[in-house]
Amino acid sequence: MPRVLLVDDDPEAIEWLSELIRSEGYTVAAVDSLKAARIHLTRSTPELILTDLMLPDGQGIELLADFGSRPAPAIVVVTGYASIESAIEAMRAGATDYLIKPLDHERLRGILSRMPKTEVLREEIGELRSELIRLGHFGHMLGNSPAMRRIYNQIDRVAPTSATVLLIGESGTGKEVVAQTLHDLSRRKRQPFLPLNCGAVSPQLIESELFGHEKGSFTGADRQHRGFFERAHGGTLFLDEVTEMRPDLQVKLLRVLETGTFMRVGTNDPIVTDIRLIAATNRVPEDAVAEGRLREDLYHRLNVFPIVLPPLRERGTDIELLAQHFLAELNERENRNKRFSPEALASLYAHSWPGNVRELKNYVHRVFILADEVIEPDLAPDNFTKTSAGPVLTIRVGTPLEEVNRRVLEATLQECGNVKRKAAEVLGISLKTLYNRLSLYNSVRVEELETEGDLEHSGQEE
């Protein structure tokens, strides 16, 4: 049977929690302090630690640090209403979930029902990492650039928890794909994943879409309607463009996050919901707060675990990887065998992709329709940056990505007449990034020359 370590200095809480946890099929060990918990953990490692945040000799979340590099069990912290900010900090420190006093029995049962899957999740993420090394795939995501690998590492850490995630990035960077990947790698993956674009729903209807409504609550409400919070119970709710939500609804959203309850339009009866919220915005959140588009208290509640998605222009060779992927999908669907010319591939790197991955996908679809067998640069839209008149750089398949980046950068700099600002614009990187990479490449080259000189000198001595 799966094991739970219960850490609380309240004897009454230990008694009724132990009874509830046993009724869900767990064995329970109970202690009343950090010291006692640490002694117990030297003898046995449970699947779950359920701990009060504030204990006589410290904070329950401190137990995570004791595991060091060893796999730690899931940890759920319990806190009072006055300690909600502490609970958020606990989530950032690695807690799987948190509960607010007085405890909601159904929410605790929901957490317990998802707990005994930690090893399965770790195995799945390990398999995805192997796939990433081979093919550049990570769940629903595609890309092998350093910027995307950082995103995968963040997903590794936060997916198995119930922490609220805020995705920040330009339009078209794939925020919904990231949200779907987070859901599929979580303990809620067998439950619903519901996305809602707050900017695409009428301001008059979004409250009903989120919370539902009762029959007769307003003109046209001829039947009861279950909203997204009700239908996503046990799963994940993805709210895209959350800064477009009306301020009064932001207050209600904040209340749902803090209490786990909501009310349908037209009734005062609270309904319990157990959802994992992922929010997204294409604005800089701090600017949205300053402009009054996003309530500051809601921002801090959403910003438990922020993930900033890189624009396509900063993803290097992922541009070509994605383009070939979209082309392969179209070839399979239409039973064709079209391909990019070297010049067309070169032109991909010259474009700045303001619409990001969405624009790239639309571009590939357009040129696929227009091309006979080979996709050439002249098939691109008029506003597309073309390089068909420029030189083409041929790189052997299997060349290390760092070497590819270096050769592309140096060739672009040469083509731009060694004007670094122009080269940075063509490559879609900042001038500072260009200087940093040139400095790195030059230092590596100096080390190689020194090594060659040492070898030649050694040979002469012999």
Secondary structure as GFF3:
##gff-version 3
##sequence-region A 1 462
A	DSSP	beta_strand	3	7	.	.	.	ID=ss1
A	DSSP	alpha_helix	11	23	.	.	.	ID=ss2
A	DSSP	beta_strand	27	31	.	.	.	ID=ss3
A	DSSP	alpha_helix	34	43	.	.	.	ID=ss4
A	DSSP	beta_strand	48	52	.	.	.	ID=ss5
A	DSSP	beta_strand	54	55	.	.	.	ID=ss6
A	DSSP	beta_strand	58	59	.	.	.	ID=ss7
A	DSSP	three_ten_helix	60	67	.	.	.	ID=ss8
A	DSSP	beta_strand	74	79	.	.	.	ID=ss9
A	DSSP	three_ten_helix	81	83	.	.	.	ID=ss10
A	DSSP	alpha_helix	84	93	.	.	.	ID=ss11
A	DSSP	beta_strand	97	100	.	.	.	ID=ss12
A	DSSP	alpha_helix	105	114	.	.	.	ID=ss13
A	DSSP	alpha_helix	118	135	.	.	.	ID=ss14
A	DSSP	beta_strand	137	138	.	.	.	ID=ss15
A	DSSP	beta_strand	141	142	.	.	.	ID=ss16
A	DSSP	alpha_helix	146	158	.	.	.	ID=ss17
A	DSSP	beta_strand	165	168	.	.	.	ID=ss18
A	DSSP	alpha_helix	175	184	.	.	.	ID=ss19
A	DSSP	beta_strand	193	197	.	.	.	ID=ss20
A	DSSP	alpha_helix	206	211	.	.	.	ID=ss21
A	DSSP	alpha_helix	228	231	.	.	.	ID=ss22
A	DSSP	beta_strand	236	240	.	.	.	ID=ss23
A	DSSP	three_ten_helix	242	244	.	.	.	ID=ss24
A	DSSP	alpha_helix	247	259	.	.	.	ID=ss25
A	DSSP	beta_strand	261	262	.	.	.	ID=ss26
A	DSSP	beta_strand	271	272	.	.	.	ID=ss27
A	DSSP	beta_strand	276	281	.	.	.	ID=ss28
A	DSSP	alpha_helix	285	290	.	.	.	ID=ss29
A	DSSP	alpha_helix	296	302	.	.	.	ID=ss30
A	DSSP	beta_strand	305	308	.	.	.	ID=ss31
A	DSSP	three_ten_helix	312	314	.	.	.	ID=ss32
A	DSSP	alpha_helix	318	334	.	.	.	ID=ss33
A	DSSP	beta_strand	339	340	.	.	.	ID=ss34
A	DSSP	alpha_helix	342	350	.	.	.	ID=ss35
A	DSSP	alpha_helix	356	370	.	.	.	ID=ss36
A	DSSP	beta_strand	374	375	.	.	.	ID=ss37
A	DSSP	three_ten_helix	377	379	.	.	.	ID=ss38
A	DSSP	alpha_helix	401	415	.	.	.	ID=ss39
A	DSSP	alpha_helix	420	427	.	.	.	ID=ss40
A	DSSP	alpha_helix	431	461	.	.	.	ID=ss41
###
